[in-house]
């Protein structure tokens, strides 16, 4: 998936489709993670979350992995003077070499839904190996409720979104992955979550369970 073709227009496409809802999901637990020191962001996009994070966090150092050069350019421009504290890696997260046990915050906003369930499981395992013992993981995603009328209209809207990104970015997957069991299997527990738009959008804050001696 490469968003170069739509990078300049992505913010306005997002606002036209969902208003500020996606931004609210990205920022839902921002204040709870601003004390992080080493941060890994996967699929940062155009830098709106990064800019908000740097306004609250004065000492963090960020590694950001992004496949779109145009998104990287936009994100660096938004970071302003704080760009000295972020290193962008133009790479596929599935192939990018991560260190071990160094990040106390992982951020994946509308990122895991770009992969199949099996791909997301492999990614989560690799990312977890790079997470510190007490790491937190901030996630925002599209979400399909399991019950009620909302299950039907959200399913239709999600299909439309996947079709749009397949046509404009070459996205290969076409359905939301099941990623939560992989997080639990790698020692994370969900501490908080919040949904919006009838359950279509979800923010989650996961914490790694301490397994000391």
C-alpha positions in Angstrom: 0.0 0.0 0.0 1.4 3.4 -1.0 -0.5 6.6 -0.4 1.6 8.9 -2.6 -1.2 9.5 -5.1 -3.6 10.7 -2.4 -1.3 12.1 0.3 -1.9 15.8 -0.4 -5.7 15.3 -0.4 -5.9 12.6 2.3 -6.8 15.0 5.1 -9.6 16.6 3.2 -10.9 13.2 1.9 -10.9 12.1 5.5 -12.8 15.2 6.7 -15.3 14.9 3.9 -16.0 11.2 4.8 -15.9 11.2 8.6 -15.5 14.8 9.8 -13.1 14.9 12.7 -14.0 11.4 14.0 -10.7 9.7 12.9 -8.7 12.5 14.5 -10.6 12.1 17.7 -9.9 8.4 17.7 -6.1 9.0 17.1 -6.0 11.5 20.0 -8.3 9.7 22.5 -5.5 8.5 24.7 -2.8 10.9 23.8 -2.5 12.5 27.2 -2.0 9.0 28.8 1.1 8.3 26.6 2.8 11.7 26.5 5.5 10.6 29.0 6.9 8.0 26.6 10.6 8.3 25.8 11.2 5.9 22.9 8.3 5.7 20.5 7.7 3.6 17.4 5.0 4.8 15.0 3.9 2.6 12.2 2.0 4.2 9.3 2.1 7.7 10.6 0.5 9.2 7.5 0.6 13.0 7.1 1.9 13.8 10.5 -1.2 15.1 12.4 -0.9 12.7 15.2 2.9 13.2 15.4 2.5 17.0 15.6 -0.1 16.7 18.4 2.2 14.2 20.3 5.2 16.5 20.1 3.1 19.4 21.5 2.6 17.4 24.7 5.8 15.3 24.8 8.9 17.4 25.1 11.5 14.7 25.5 10.4 11.7 23.4 12.4 10.3 20.5 10.4 8.7 17.7 11.1 6.2 15.0 8.4 6.3 12.3 8.0 3.7 9.5 6.0 4.8 6.5 5.7 3.5 2.9 4.7 6.8 1.3 7.5 9.4 0.6 4.9 12.1 0.2 3.3 11.3 3.6 6.8 11.6 5.1 7.3 15.0 3.5 4.0 16.3 4.9 4.6 14.8 8.3 8.1 16.4 8.6 6.7 19.8 7.6 4.0 19.5 10.4 6.6 18.4 13.0 8.3 21.8 12.7 11.3 22.2 15.0 10.4 18.9 16.7 11.4 17.1 13.5 14.9 16.7 15.1 13.3 14.2 17.5 11.9 11.9 14.8 13.6 9.6 12.3 11.4 8.5 9.4 12.1 5.2 7.7 10.8 4.8 4.2 10.1 1.1 4.5 7.5 -1.7 4.6 6.8 -2.5 8.2 6.7 -6.2 7.4 10.4 -6.1 6.3 11.8 -3.3 8.5 14.4 -4.4 11.0 13.3 -3.5 14.5 15.5 -3.5 17.6 14.7 -5.6 20.7 13.0 -4.3 23.9 13.6 -0.6 23.3 10.2 1.1 22.7 8.0 2.1 25.6 5.2 3.2 23.3 3.9 1.7 20.1 1.5 3.6 17.9 -0.6 2.1 15.1 -3.4 4.3 13.9 -5.5 2.8 11.1 -2.6 0.6 10.2 -3.3 -3.0 11.2 -6.5 -2.9 9.0 -4.1 -2.7 6.0 -3.1 -6.3 6.6 -4.7 -9.8 6.6 -5.2 -11.5 10.0 -2.1 -13.7 9.4 0.0 -10.7 8.4 -1.2 -8.7 11.4 -0.3 -11.6 13.7 3.2 -11.8 12.3 3.6 -8.0 12.5 2.4 -7.9 16.1 4.9 -10.6 17.1 7.8 -8.7 15.5 6.7 -5.4 17.0 6.2 -6.9 20.4 9.8 -8.1 20.4 10.8 -4.5 20.0 8.6 -3.3 22.9 10.0 -2.7 26.4 8.7 -4.8 29.4 6.1 -2.1 30.4 5.3 -0.8 26.9 2.0 0.7 26.0 0.4 0.3 22.5 -2.0 2.9 21.1 -4.3 1.6 18.4 -7.1 3.2 16.4 -9.0 1.2 13.8 -12.2 0.7 11.9 -14.3 -1.8 13.8 -17.4 -3.8 13.0 -19.9 -4.4 15.8 -20.9 -8.0 16.3 -24.6 -7.3 17.2 -27.4 -5.0 16.3 -28.4 -3.1 13.2 -25.0 -1.3 13.2 -23.3 -4.5 12.2 -24.9 -4.3 8.7 -24.4 -0.6 7.8 -20.8 -0.6 9.2 -20.0 -3.7 7.1 -21.2 -1.9 3.9 -19.2 1.2 4.7 -16.0 -0.8 5.5 -16.3 -2.6 2.1 -16.5 0.8 0.3 -13.4 2.0 2.2 -11.4 -1.0 1.2 -12.5 -0.7 -2.4 -11.4 3.0 -2.4 -8.0 2.2 -1.0 -7.5 -0.8 -3.3 -8.1 1.5 -6.3 -6.0 4.4 -5.1 -3.2 2.8 -3.2 -3.0 -0.8 -4.3 -4.2 -2.2 -0.9 -4.4 -5.9 -1.2 -6.5 -7.0 1.8 -10.3 -6.5 1.8 -11.5 -7.2 5.3 -10.7 -6.2 8.9 -8.1 -8.5 10.6 -8.5 -10.2 13.9 -5.6 -8.8 15.9 -6.5 -8.7 19.5 -5.7 -12.4 20.3 -2.2 -11.8 18.9 -1.7 -8.8 21.2 -2.8 -10.9 24.2 -0.6 -13.8 23.1 2.4 -11.4 23.2 1.7 -10.2 26.7 -0.5 -7.1 26.2 -3.9 -6.5 27.9 -6.4 -3.9 26.8 -6.6 -1.2 29.5 -9.1 1.2 27.8 -11.2 1.4 24.7 -13.7 3.9 23.2 -15.9 3.6 20.2 -17.6 6.2 17.9 -20.0 6.3 15.0 -22.1 3.4 16.2 -19.0 1.3 16.8 -17.5 1.9 13.4 -14.3 3.5 14.9 -12.4 2.4 18.0 -9.5 3.6 20.0 -7.6 1.2 22.3 -4.9 1.5 24.8 -3.0 -1.7 25.5 -0.4 -2.3 28.2 2.2 -4.9 28.4 1.8 -7.1 31.5 4.8 -7.1 33.7 6.3 -10.5 34.1 9.1 -9.9 36.6 10.9 -12.5 38.6 
